[in-house]
Amino acid sequence: MTDNGRFTIGVFQDIAWARRGIEALLQDGFVPESLTVMAKESTEAESLIESTLGAPPDHFELKALGPVVARGPLVAALQGNDQGLTTAGLGRAITRAGFQSHDGYIFETLTGRGGVLVGVRNEPRSADALAKLHSYGGGNAAIGAWTGRV
């Protein structure tokens, strides 16, 4: 696994819950450049990404999910050169960010059901990001490649 930094990921049940969670992360000092948002393609998802991250999303066709919109450092970490996000899908590519593939399939399933994946790249504050994701409804929130450091 390439060191792409430590990511904390959670999946919110819908756009409204994701917006609240992202706004809470931003208010807690996480910078937009550290955040990743991924959701099935929709006008609402595009608007969420543009309004919270300050730039329009990229559009992808993912195995098992179909058309998605996404923006952030997790996208680059998952894409890589081969067997990346667009080739292998979220379930398999998530190992590039230090998660087990079963975590990826959970994230993929929840996102496929209309959930919004939010990732945070900020190793010194991974535990803070995890707590914030949980507090605002980020389901199955976890820290990739957790080594037990607090």
N, C-alpha and C positions, 0 to 999 in steps of 0.2 A: 504494500500500500504506500502510495506517495503521501508525504505529509502536506496536506492541503489546509492545515489548521484544524482547530477543534470546532465542531459545529454542534449546536443544540437544536433539535427539531421537535416540533409539535404540529398536530393537524387540528385545525378548528373546524367545527361542524358546518360553517357557512361564512359568507362574506361579512355579515354583520359582526359575528363573533371574532373573526380574524381582524377586522378593523379595530375593534376595542383592544385586542391583544397587541397589535402592532403599535397603536397609539400609546399604550402603557409602556411598551419597551422603549419607544422614542422619548417619552417623558422621564424615563429612568436613566437616560443618558446613552442608550445604545444609538449609534449613528446609522443613518439610512444605508450607508455603504456596507455595513456589517450584516444587513438583513437580506434574506431571500424570501420571495413569495412565489408559490406555484399553485395553479388551479386549472381546472378544466376551462377551456376557452369560452369566455362570455364577455359581454360589454361591461358587466359589473366587476368581473375579475380584472379586466384591463384598467378600469377606472380606479380600483383599489390600489393596484401596483403603481400607477402613475401618480396618484394623489399622495400615497404614503412614502414611496421611494424616490419620487421626483423625476422619473423618466418612464417612457413607455416600455411595455414588456416585450420580450422576444417571443416569437411563436414557434412551437415545436409540435411534431407529431410523434407521440411516444407509444411504444409497444404497450399494450394492455390499457392505456388511458385514452388514446386518440389525441385530438388537438388540445394542447395546453398553452397557457401563457405563463411566463416566468421571468424573473429578474433577480440578480444577486450573485454573490460569490459561490454559493453552493452549486449553481448551474455550471459554472466553469470547472469546479472541482469534480463534478460528476461526469462531465463530458469527456475530458481526456482525449487521447488520440485514437483509441480503439475500444470496442465494446463499451462505449460510453452511454450516456443518457439516451440519446436518440436511437442508438443501435440496440442496446440491451434492455432499455426501459429502467424505470425508477427502482424496481425491485432488485435487480442485479447490480445496477450502477452504484447503489447506496454504499456498497463496501468501500468505494473510493474515499468516502468521508468518515470511515472508521466504524460504521454500523455493520451489524450482522445482516445477511441477506433476508432473514425472516423479518427484521425490522423494516426493511425496504418494502417487502410485500404488504406489511400492515399499512405503512404510509401510502403505498400505491392503492390499496383497497379503499382506504378512507378518502383519499383524494378522488378516486374514481366515483365515489358515492356523492360527490359534490363538496367534499371538504376542501379546506385551503391549507396547504403546507406552508409553514413559516419556519425558516432556519435562521439561526443567529451564529455568526462567526465572531467569537470573542472569548478566547481561552481563559483569560484572567477572571472573567465574569460568567463562566459557564453555569455555575450553580445559581447565580442571580437570574440568568436567562431562563433556566429550567423552572425556577419558582414562579417567575412572571408568566411563562407559558401555561403552567398548571393553574395559576390563580385566575386566568382569564379564559379558561376552557380549552386550552390546547391539549387534545387527547393524545395518549401514547407518547408524551413528551419524553425525550431521552437525550443524553449527551453521547456523541460518538467517540469511540476509543477512550472511554472513561478509564482513567488510571488510578482512581481513588484519591487524587489530590484535591484538596479543598482550598 
